[in-house]
Amino acid sequence: MTGALETGTLTRFAAAAELDRSLGDPADGRNPYGFRAAVARDEAAAFPAALAAAVGPALRRSYVPRADGGTLSGGDETLMTVRVAARRDLTVMPATMFSITAATCVLLAGDAGQRQRVVELLGRGGAVGFAMTEVEHGSDLLANACRLEPCDNGGYRLWGAKWLVGLGDRAEALLVCARTGQRGPGAFTLVLLEGPLVAACRTEVRPSSGMRGIGLAGFDFAGIPVPADALVGPVGRGLDVAMRAMQHVRVMSTGANLAAADSALRWALDFTAAHRVAGKPLAAMAQTRRQLATAATALLAMEAGALGAARALHLAPEAEGLWSSVVKQVCTDASADVFQRCGDLLGTHALLRDGFAAAFDTFRRDNAVVRHIDTGPVANLRLVTTSLTQWALTGQPGSTLDTAALFDLSGVLPEARLDALTVAGRGDPVTCGLPVIVDRVRAELSTVDGPFAAAAVQAVARLRTALVGQLSRVAGLLESRRGGAAPDLLEESERFCFLHAAASCVHLWWANRHKPLLGGAAGDPHWLAATVSILLARAEGGTWRLPADLVEPMYLSLDRLHADGRLISVAALPLAEHDRVGTRKGCTP
């Protein structure tokens, strides 16, 4: 491969780079796996069959542990593979991976036969739908009415309806969460429907504004018979299993946000390099460079937490109850900001439906859908609130885990431990381990000359202070309301998410300081200073704001990665575009 994984990249992600190369240059209008083809499918609301077939072997079982017959060797490797596939068309991710919620539930609670049948179905390209929500109740899952009633023969009958089941139009199996009790989270049970029964219960298929071509189907169960061996896990454990599985889903969904932001930045870079104002390239203007540098820093900031959370599936699954919600919040927020900034640079061109603008519009709508997949924004922040409240009342739980292993991107991972996912959550190695790492970072950078080292030291010191203050503020709010109505902590939870992401950036830099990340020199502190600073600004209630003295180094890093045909990532993977190093083919897909 031209531009194999040399300086600035990590060999663990070689498979992702090879997959991207095999799919060809996405900017080539003749490429069936390129941007123009993605736009055509969007306009026709067509399923991405050819692209899904090409990347399916790499993705369909990439979230299933090897012990269960899958191909999950590293959550971060899966995340990189998702990114290179989805940067061409976000719909390829749900087309190949929308079964993740149902499949993970079965892996967590199903019997050996159920697990084997589901993994075999995934392997041959089939889909398993997850039927949770109901039109009358939305995100109020405890109000769901679809019910499973026992029969005299030892089996059950299923009554009620579900809606908006992803890939429900083509699902060959369906996991249904149905009521078996009167009230509370213990009133629900999972049941796996298989075979012709699934098609017989399918009703309408509804289109969505984004990720067009991915059918969202409804199902109506008019007292259909269900055998006793169709239950997945014990009676009354349905919501518990589903909530644990959704942690896995939230982590992997970040791949779509990262992929979309990467493509948006490339179109903006190409446009600003080609478009001229007053006889000069738009890219030469200070405000343009600030917008692009800020967007690139936001992308790297969300990547740090996502990579750590993906590796935590193997090393710290007990922390995913919090961490998965944090990364979903940060990645959806940051990627939306990337599209806003890039759209502002494209100006009126971003309003058109032709050329690169059509692709930009398609990806912007697709990216927005991720915000509401499986866990909506308010419900997601409430999960963070649960952890914050617990810590404020009882003290933040400790963690003895070595965070260097969590964030060292060259470290080989043990088998994923999905069975250790827990609703309550136990500890947070990211924030618990920060004070020690901050001291080490400050000692390391105290011997480094230059303004960026000083900026990084100042930023990480501010971060430590901000995290201590955050937990203290939450404790104060709870104490002030003791005996009365509980305070609304959603804003505090949102602020904590950005501080947590900043802590991930510190851990990522420290664990990989001897590697040439971002395609630059090993230990370069400019991206650490930039990512921590921008997340602190966001946590303080402002916009994604990059300090002026960090704009130019971040812009130059971004421009270098794009010109060299590399992923906008700390791993800087060489992409298909790397074969045309030093050229710009323009922004028309």
C-alpha positions as CSV (number, residue, x, y, z in Angstrom):
1,M,0.0,0.0,0.0
2,T,1.3,3.4,-0.9
3,G,1.8,5.3,2.3
4,A,1.6,2.3,4.6
5,L,1.4,2.8,8.3
6,E,4.6,4.7,8.8
7,T,5.4,7.8,10.9
8,G,2.4,9.3,12.6
9,T,0.1,6.3,12.6
10,L,-0.5,3.1,14.6
11,T,-0.2,-0.4,13.1
12,R,-3.2,-1.6,15.2
13,F,-5.4,0.3,12.8
14,A,-3.9,-1.2,9.6
15,A,-7.0,-3.0,8.7
16,A,-9.1,0.2,8.7
17,A,-6.6,1.9,6.5
18,E,-6.5,-1.1,4.1
19,L,-10.3,-1.1,3.9
20,D,-10.4,2.6,3.0
21,R,-7.8,2.0,0.3
22,S,-9.9,-0.8,-1.2
23,L,-12.9,1.4,-1.5
24,G,-11.1,4.0,-3.6
25,D,-11.1,7.8,-3.6
26,P,-14.5,9.0,-2.4
27,A,-14.1,12.3,-4.3
28,D,-14.0,10.3,-7.6
29,G,-17.4,10.9,-9.2
30,R,-17.3,7.4,-10.8
31,N,-16.6,5.6,-7.6
32,P,-19.7,3.6,-6.5
33,Y,-18.4,4.0,-2.9
34,G,-17.9,7.7,-3.2
35,F,-19.7,10.9,-2.2
36,R,-21.6,11.3,-5.5
37,A,-23.1,7.8,-5.1
38,A,-24.1,8.6,-1.5
39,V,-26.0,11.7,-2.6
40,A,-27.8,9.8,-5.4
41,R,-28.9,7.1,-2.8
42,D,-30.1,9.9,-0.5
43,E,-32.2,11.5,-3.1
44,A,-33.7,8.1,-4.1
45,A,-34.0,7.0,-0.4
46,A,-32.2,3.9,-1.5
47,F,-30.5,1.4,0.8
48,P,-26.7,1.4,0.4
49,A,-26.6,-2.2,-0.7
50,A,-23.3,-2.2,-2.6
51,L,-21.4,-0.3,0.0
52,A,-22.8,-2.4,2.8
53,A,-21.8,-5.6,0.9
54,A,-18.2,-4.2,0.5
55,V,-17.7,-3.3,4.1
56,G,-20.1,-5.8,5.7
57,P,-17.4,-8.5,6.4
58,A,-15.5,-5.9,8.4
59,L,-18.5,-4.4,10.3
60,R,-21.4,-6.9,10.7
61,R,-19.8,-8.7,13.6
62,S,-17.2,-6.1,14.6
63,Y,-19.1,-5.4,17.9
64,V,-19.5,-9.1,18.8
65,P,-16.7,-10.6,21.0
66,R,-14.6,-13.3,19.4
67,A,-15.6,-15.7,22.1
68,D,-19.2,-15.4,20.8
69,G,-18.2,-15.8,17.1
70,G,-17.6,-12.2,16.3
71,T,-14.6,-10.2,15.1
72,L,-14.3,-7.7,18.0
73,S,-10.6,-7.6,18.8
74,G,-10.5,-4.0,19.9
75,G,-13.3,-1.5,20.4
76,D,-11.0,1.3,19.1
77,E,-10.2,-0.8,16.0
78,T,-13.9,-1.2,15.3
79,L,-14.4,2.6,15.8
80,M,-11.6,3.3,13.2
81,T,-13.1,0.8,10.8
82,V,-16.6,2.4,11.2
83,R,-15.1,5.9,10.6
84,V,-13.4,5.0,7.3
85,A,-16.6,3.3,6.0
86,A,-19.1,5.9,7.2
87,R,-17.0,8.9,6.0
88,R,-18.3,7.9,2.6
89,D,-21.9,7.5,3.5
90,L,-23.2,7.5,7.1
91,T,-26.1,5.1,6.2
92,V,-23.6,2.3,5.8
93,M,-23.2,2.2,9.6
94,P,-26.9,1.4,10.4
95,A,-27.1,-0.8,7.3
96,T,-24.4,-3.1,8.7
97,M,-24.6,-2.4,12.5
98,F,-28.2,-1.4,13.5
99,S,-28.6,-4.9,15.0
100,I,-26.1,-4.0,17.7
101,T,-28.7,-3.3,20.5
102,A,-30.7,-6.4,20.0
103,A,-27.6,-8.6,19.4
104,T,-25.9,-7.2,22.5
105,C,-29.0,-7.9,24.6
106,V,-29.0,-11.5,23.4
107,L,-25.3,-11.9,24.0
108,L,-25.8,-10.6,27.6
109,A,-28.9,-12.6,28.5
110,G,-29.7,-15.2,25.8
111,D,-29.1,-18.9,26.0
112,A,-26.5,-20.6,23.9
113,G,-28.9,-21.4,21.0
114,Q,-30.2,-17.8,20.8
115,R,-26.7,-16.4,20.8
116,Q,-25.5,-18.7,18.1
117,R,-28.5,-18.1,15.8
118,V,-28.2,-14.3,16.2
119,V,-24.5,-14.3,15.4
120,E,-24.9,-16.5,12.4
121,L,-27.7,-14.2,11.2
122,L,-25.4,-11.2,11.5
123,G,-22.6,-13.1,9.7
124,R,-24.7,-13.7,6.6
125,G,-25.9,-10.1,6.4
126,G,-29.2,-10.4,8.2
127,A,-30.7,-8.0,10.7
128,V,-32.1,-8.2,14.2
129,G,-34.5,-5.4,15.0
130,F,-34.9,-4.0,18.5
131,A,-38.5,-3.1,19.4
132,M,-38.5,-0.9,22.5
133,T,-40.3,2.4,21.9
134,E,-44.1,3.0,21.4
135,V,-45.7,5.9,19.7
136,E,-47.8,6.9,22.7
137,H,-45.0,6.9,25.2
138,G,-41.8,8.0,23.4
139,S,-38.8,8.0,25.8
140,D,-41.0,7.3,28.8
141,L,-40.1,3.6,28.7
142,L,-41.7,2.8,32.1
143,A,-45.1,3.7,30.6
144,N,-44.8,1.2,27.7
145,A,-48.0,-0.9,27.3
146,C,-47.0,-3.7,24.9
147,R,-47.4,-6.8,27.1
148,L,-46.5,-10.5,27.3
149,E,-49.2,-12.6,28.9
150,P,-48.7,-16.2,30.1
151,C,-50.8,-19.0,28.7
152,D,-52.0,-22.3,30.3
153,N,-49.7,-24.3,28.0
154,G,-46.6,-22.7,29.4
155,G,-46.1,-20.3,26.6
156,Y,-47.2,-16.6,26.1
157,R,-49.2,-14.3,24.0
158,L,-47.8,-10.9,22.9
159,W,-50.1,-7.9,22.6
160,G,-49.6,-4.3,21.6
161,A,-47.4,-2.4,19.1
162,K,-43.9,-1.0,18.6
163,W,-42.7,1.6,16.2
164,L,-39.5,3.1,14.7
165,V,-37.6,-0.2,14.7
166,G,-34.3,0.4,12.8
167,L,-33.9,-1.9,9.8
168,G,-37.3,-3.2,10.8
169,D,-38.2,-3.3,7.1
170,R,-35.7,-6.1,6.5
171,A,-35.3,-7.7,10.0
172,E,-35.4,-11.5,10.0
173,A,-35.6,-11.5,13.9
174,L,-37.0,-9.1,16.4
175,L,-36.2,-8.5,20.0
176,V,-39.2,-7.1,21.8
177,C,-39.2,-5.5,25.3
178,A,-42.7,-6.2,26.6
179,R,-44.5,-5.7,29.9
180,T,-44.8,-8.7,32.3
181,G,-45.4,-6.8,35.5
182,Q,-47.3,-3.9,36.9
183,R,-44.9,-1.1,37.5
184,G,-41.2,-0.1,37.8
185,P,-38.1,-1.1,35.8
186,G,-38.6,-4.8,36.8
187,A,-41.9,-5.0,34.9
188,F,-40.4,-5.8,31.5
189,T,-39.1,-8.9,29.8
190,L,-37.2,-9.5,26.5
191,V,-38.6,-11.9,23.9
192,L,-36.9,-12.9,20.6
193,L,-39.2,-13.5,17.6
194,E,-37.8,-15.4,14.7
195,G,-38.8,-16.7,11.3
196,P,-42.0,-15.8,9.3
197,L,-43.7,-14.4,12.4
198,V,-41.6,-11.3,12.2
199,A,-42.8,-10.4,8.7
200,A,-46.4,-11.3,9.7
201,C,-46.3,-8.6,12.5
202,R,-44.7,-5.9,10.4
203,T,-46.9,-2.9,9.6
204,E,-45.9,0.4,8.1
205,V,-42.4,1.5,7.1
206,R,-41.6,5.2,7.8
207,P,-38.9,7.4,6.2
208,S,-36.7,9.7,8.2
209,S,-35.2,13.1,7.4
210,G,-31.7,11.7,7.7
211,M,-30.1,8.3,6.9
212,R,-32.7,7.8,4.2
213,G,-33.0,4.3,2.9
214,I,-32.8,2.8,6.4
215,G,-36.3,1.6,7.0
216,L,-38.0,2.4,10.3
217,A,-40.8,-0.1,10.7
218,G,-43.7,-0.6,13.0
219,F,-44.9,-3.9,14.4
220,D,-48.3,-5.0,15.7
221,F,-48.7,-8.0,17.9
222,A,-52.4,-9.0,18.1
223,G,-52.1,-11.8,20.7
224,I,-49.5,-13.8,18.7
225,P,-48.3,-17.0,20.4
226,V,-44.8,-17.0,21.8
227,P,-43.1,-20.1,23.1
228,A,-41.5,-20.1,26.5
229,D,-38.0,-20.6,25.1
230,A,-38.3,-17.3,23.2
231,L,-37.7,-15.3,26.3
232,V,-34.2,-13.7,26.5
233,G,-33.0,-13.8,30.1
234,P,-35.2,-14.0,33.2
235,V,-38.7,-12.5,33.5
236,G,-38.5,-8.9,34.7
237,R,-34.9,-8.2,33.6
238,G,-35.7,-6.8,30.2
239,L,-34.9,-3.1,30.9
240,D,-31.8,-3.9,32.9
241,V,-30.4,-5.9,30.0
242,A,-31.4,-3.3,27.4
243,M,-29.9,-0.4,29.4
244,R,-26.6,-2.3,29.7
245,A,-26.6,-3.0,26.0
246,M,-27.3,0.6,25.1
247,Q,-23.9,1.5,26.7
248,H,-22.3,-0.5,24.0
249,V,-24.4,1.2,21.4
250,R,-23.7,4.7,22.6
251,V,-19.9,4.1,22.4
252,M,-20.1,2.7,18.8
253,S,-22.4,5.4,17.6
254,T,-19.7,8.0,18.1
255,G,-18.0,6.5,15.0
256,A,-20.8,8.1,12.9
257,N,-20.2,11.6,14.4
258,L,-16.5,11.3,13.9
259,A,-16.9,10.2,10.3
260,A,-19.3,12.9,9.4
261,A,-17.2,15.7,10.9
262,D,-14.1,14.4,9.1
263,S,-15.9,14.6,5.7
264,A,-17.4,18.0,6.4
265,L,-13.9,19.4,7.3
266,R,-12.5,18.1,4.0
267,W,-15.2,19.8,1.9
268,A,-14.6,23.0,3.8
269,L,-10.8,22.8,3.3
270,D,-11.2,22.1,-0.4
271,F,-13.7,24.9,-0.8
272,T,-11.7,27.5,1.1
273,A,-8.6,26.6,-0.9
274,A,-10.3,27.0,-4.2
275,H,-12.7,29.9,-3.5
276,R,-11.2,33.4,-3.8
277,V,-12.2,36.7,-2.2
278,A,-10.6,39.9,-3.3
279,G,-8.2,37.9,-5.4
280,K,-7.0,35.8,-2.5
281,P,-7.9,32.2,-1.4
282,L,-10.5,32.2,1.3
283,A,-8.2,29.9,3.2
284,A,-5.7,32.8,3.6
285,M,-8.1,34.8,5.8
286,A,-7.6,34.7,9.5
287,Q,-11.3,34.1,10.3
288,T,-11.4,31.1,7.9
289,R,-8.4,29.6,9.6
290,R,-9.9,30.1,13.0
291,Q,-13.1,28.4,12.0
292,L,-11.4,25.4,10.5
293,A,-8.9,25.1,13.3
294,T,-11.7,25.3,15.9
295,A,-13.7,22.6,14.1
296,A,-10.6,20.4,13.8
297,T,-9.9,20.8,17.5
298,A,-13.5,19.9,18.4
299,L,-13.1,16.7,16.3
300,L,-10.0,15.7,18.1
301,A,-11.5,16.5,21.4
302,M,-14.4,14.2,20.9
303,E,-12.2,11.5,19.4
304,A,-10.1,11.3,22.7
305,G,-13.1,10.3,24.8
306,A,-14.5,8.0,22.1
307,L,-11.3,6.0,21.8
308,G,-11.0,5.6,25.5
309,A,-14.6,4.5,25.9
310,A,-14.2,2.0,23.1
311,R,-11.1,0.5,24.8
312,A,-12.9,0.5,28.1
313,L,-15.3,-2.2,26.8
314,H,-12.3,-4.5,27.3
315,L,-10.6,-2.9,30.3
316,A,-13.2,-1.0,32.3
317,P,-16.7,-2.0,31.2
318,E,-18.0,-1.1,34.7
319,A,-17.3,2.5,33.9
320,E,-19.4,2.6,30.7
321,G,-22.6,3.5,32.5
322,L,-21.2,7.1,32.8
323,W,-18.6,7.1,30.1
324,S,-20.8,6.0,27.2
325,S,-23.3,8.8,28.0
326,V,-20.5,11.4,28.2
327,V,-19.0,10.5,24.8
328,K,-22.5,10.5,23.2
329,Q,-23.2,14.0,24.6
330,V,-19.8,15.4,23.6
331,C,-19.7,13.8,20.1
332,T,-23.2,14.9,19.1
333,D,-22.6,18.4,20.4
334,A,-19.1,18.8,18.8
335,S,-20.0,17.3,15.4
336,A,-23.0,19.7,15.1
337,D,-20.6,22.6,15.8
338,V,-18.3,21.3,13.1
339,F,-21.1,21.3,10.6
340,Q,-22.2,24.8,11.6
341,R,-18.7,26.3,11.2
342,C,-18.0,24.5,7.9
343,G,-21.5,25.6,6.7
344,D,-20.7,29.2,7.6
345,L,-17.5,29.0,5.5
346,L,-19.4,27.4,2.6
347,G,-21.9,30.3,2.8
348,T,-24.8,30.1,0.3
349,H,-23.1,27.2,-1.4
350,A,-24.1,25.1,1.6
351,L,-27.8,25.8,0.7
352,L,-27.5,24.1,-2.7
353,R,-28.3,20.6,-3.7
354,D,-25.5,20.0,-6.2
355,G,-21.9,19.0,-6.2
356,F,-20.1,19.0,-2.8
357,A,-23.0,21.0,-1.3
358,A,-25.4,18.1,-1.8
359,A,-23.0,15.8,0.0
360,F,-22.5,18.3,2.8
361,D,-26.3,18.7,3.3
362,T,-26.8,14.9,3.2
363,F,-24.1,14.3,5.9
364,R,-25.4,17.1,8.0
365,R,-28.9,15.6,8.2
366,D,-27.5,12.1,8.7
367,N,-25.3,13.3,11.5
368,A,-28.2,14.9,13.3
369,V,-30.0,11.6,13.4
370,V,-27.3,10.1,15.6
371,R,-28.3,12.5,18.4
372,H,-31.6,10.6,18.8
373,I,-30.6,7.0,18.2
374,D,-31.3,4.7,21.1
375,T,-30.9,7.3,23.8
376,G,-32.2,10.9,23.3
377,P,-30.2,13.9,24.5
378,V,-32.3,14.6,27.7
379,A,-32.4,10.9,28.7
380,N,-28.7,10.7,28.1
381,L,-27.9,13.6,30.4
382,R,-30.2,12.1,33.0
383,L,-27.9,9.1,33.1
384,V,-25.0,11.4,33.7
385,T,-27.0,13.1,36.5
386,T,-27.4,9.8,38.2
387,S,-23.7,9.3,38.6
388,L,-23.0,12.9,39.6
389,T,-25.7,12.7,42.3
390,Q,-24.2,9.5,43.7
391,W,-20.7,10.9,43.8
392,A,-21.8,14.2,45.4
393,L,-23.7,12.3,48.1
394,T,-21.4,9.5,48.9
395,G,-18.0,10.6,47.5
396,Q,-16.6,9.9,44.1
397,P,-15.8,6.2,43.8
398,G,-12.1,5.3,43.5
399,S,-10.5,3.5,40.6
400,T,-7.3,1.5,40.7
401,L,-7.2,1.0,37.0
402,D,-4.0,2.0,35.1
403,T,-5.3,4.7,32.8
404,A,-2.2,4.4,30.6
405,A,-3.4,0.9,29.5
406,L,-6.8,2.4,28.8
407,F,-5.4,5.1,26.5
408,D,-2.3,3.6,25.1
409,L,-3.3,3.1,21.5
410,S,-0.6,0.6,20.7
411,G,-1.6,-1.6,23.6
412,V,-3.1,-5.0,22.7
413,L,-6.5,-5.5,24.4
414,P,-7.9,-8.5,26.2
415,E,-11.3,-10.0,25.2
416,A,-14.2,-7.5,25.5
417,R,-16.2,-8.0,28.8
418,L,-19.7,-7.0,27.8
419,D,-21.1,-9.1,30.6
420,A,-19.4,-6.7,33.1
421,L,-21.5,-3.7,31.8
422,T,-23.6,-2.5,34.7
423,V,-26.5,0.0,35.0
424,A,-25.3,1.5,38.3
425,G,-21.7,2.1,37.2
426,R,-18.7,1.6,39.3
427,G,-16.0,4.2,39.4
428,D,-14.6,6.5,36.8
429,P,-10.9,6.0,35.9
430,V,-10.9,9.2,33.8
431,T,-11.6,11.7,36.5
432,C,-10.2,9.6,39.4
433,G,-6.9,9.3,37.7
434,L,-6.6,12.9,36.5
435,P,-4.8,14.5,39.5
436,V,-1.8,12.1,39.3
437,I,-1.6,12.5,35.5
438,V,-1.8,16.3,35.7
439,D,1.2,16.3,38.0
440,R,3.1,14.1,35.6
441,V,2.2,16.1,32.6
442,R,3.3,19.3,34.3
443,A,6.6,17.7,35.3
444,E,7.2,16.4,31.7
445,L,6.4,19.7,30.0
446,S,8.3,21.9,32.5
447,T,11.5,20.9,30.7
448,V,10.1,21.7,27.2
449,D,10.7,25.1,25.7
450,G,8.0,27.0,23.7
451,P,4.7,28.6,24.3
452,F,2.6,25.4,23.6
453,A,4.1,23.5,26.5
454,A,3.3,26.4,28.8
455,A,-0.3,26.6,27.4
456,A,-0.8,22.9,27.9
457,V,0.4,23.1,31.5
458,Q,-1.9,26.0,32.3
459,A,-4.8,24.2,30.6
460,V,-4.5,20.9,32.5
461,A,-4.1,22.8,35.8
462,R,-7.3,24.7,35.1
463,L,-9.0,21.5,34.3
464,R,-8.1,19.9,37.6
465,T,-9.5,22.9,39.4
466,A,-12.6,22.9,37.3
467,L,-13.4,19.3,38.0
468,V,-13.0,19.7,41.8
469,G,-15.2,22.8,41.7
470,Q,-17.8,21.0,39.6
471,L,-18.4,18.1,42.1
472,S,-18.4,20.6,44.9
473,R,-21.0,22.7,43.2
474,V,-23.3,19.7,42.6
475,A,-22.9,18.7,46.3
476,G,-23.9,22.2,47.3
477,L,-27.0,22.1,45.1
478,L,-28.1,18.8,46.6
479,E,-27.4,20.0,50.1
480,S,-29.4,23.2,49.6
481,R,-32.5,21.1,48.5
482,R,-32.1,18.4,51.2
483,G,-35.6,17.4,52.3
484,G,-37.2,19.2,49.3
485,A,-37.6,18.8,45.6
486,A,-34.4,17.5,43.9
487,P,-32.5,20.1,41.9
488,D,-32.4,20.0,38.2
489,L,-28.9,19.0,37.4
490,L,-29.0,18.7,33.6
491,E,-26.9,21.8,33.1
492,E,-24.3,20.6,35.6
493,S,-24.3,17.2,34.0
494,E,-23.7,18.7,30.5
495,R,-20.8,20.8,31.9
496,F,-19.3,17.7,33.5
497,C,-19.4,15.9,30.1
498,F,-17.0,18.4,28.6
499,L,-14.7,18.4,31.6
500,H,-14.6,14.6,31.4
501,A,-13.8,14.7,27.7
502,A,-10.9,17.2,28.5
503,A,-9.6,14.7,31.1
504,S,-9.6,12.0,28.4
505,C,-7.5,14.3,26.2
506,V,-4.9,14.6,29.0
507,H,-4.8,10.8,29.5
508,L,-4.6,10.2,25.8
509,W,-1.6,12.6,25.4
510,W,0.2,11.2,28.4
511,A,-0.2,7.5,27.4
512,N,1.0,8.2,23.9
513,R,3.5,10.9,24.5
514,H,6.3,8.9,22.9
515,K,4.4,8.4,19.7
516,P,4.1,10.8,16.8
517,L,0.4,11.4,17.0
518,L,-1.5,13.7,14.6
519,G,1.2,13.0,12.0
520,G,3.6,15.2,13.9
521,A,6.4,15.0,16.4
522,A,6.2,12.7,19.4
523,G,5.0,14.6,22.5
524,D,3.9,17.7,20.6
525,P,1.9,19.6,23.3
526,H,0.0,22.0,20.9
527,W,-3.0,19.6,20.4
528,L,-3.2,18.9,24.1
529,A,-3.3,22.6,24.9
530,A,-5.9,23.1,22.2
531,T,-8.3,20.3,23.0
532,V,-8.3,20.9,26.8
533,S,-8.7,24.7,26.2
534,I,-11.6,24.3,23.8
535,L,-13.4,21.8,26.1
536,L,-12.9,24.1,29.1
537,A,-14.5,26.9,27.1
538,R,-17.5,24.8,26.2
539,A,-17.8,23.6,29.8
540,E,-18.0,27.2,31.0
541,G,-21.1,27.6,29.0
542,G,-19.7,29.2,26.0
543,T,-19.2,28.0,22.4
544,W,-16.4,25.8,21.1
545,R,-13.8,28.5,21.3
546,L,-10.1,28.1,20.5
547,P,-7.5,30.5,22.0
548,A,-6.0,32.8,19.4
549,D,-2.4,31.6,19.9
550,L,-3.4,28.0,19.1
551,V,-5.3,28.7,15.9
552,E,-2.4,28.6,13.5
553,P,-0.7,25.4,14.8
554,M,-4.0,23.6,14.7
555,Y,-4.9,24.9,11.3
556,L,-1.5,23.8,9.9
557,S,-1.9,20.3,11.5
558,L,-5.4,20.0,9.8
559,D,-4.1,21.2,6.5
560,R,-1.2,18.9,6.6
561,L,-3.3,15.8,7.3
562,H,-5.8,16.7,4.5
563,A,-3.1,17.4,2.0
564,D,-1.4,14.1,2.8
565,G,-4.7,12.2,2.5
566,R,-4.9,11.2,6.1
567,L,-7.7,10.7,8.6
568,I,-8.2,13.8,10.8
569,S,-7.3,11.8,13.9
570,V,-4.5,11.4,16.4
571,A,-3.8,8.1,14.5
572,A,-3.6,10.0,11.2
573,L,-4.4,6.9,9.1
574,P,-3.4,7.1,5.4
575,L,-6.6,7.0,3.4
576,A,-7.4,6.3,-0.3
577,E,-6.6,10.0,-1.0
578,H,-3.1,9.4,0.2
579,D,-2.3,8.0,-3.3
580,R,-2.6,11.5,-4.6
581,V,-0.4,13.2,-2.0
582,G,0.3,16.8,-2.7
583,T,-2.6,17.4,-5.0
584,R,-6.1,18.7,-4.5
585,K,-8.7,17.3,-6.8
586,G,-11.3,19.9,-5.8
587,C,-14.4,19.7,-3.8
588,T,-16.8,18.3,-6.3
589,P,-17.7,14.7,-5.4
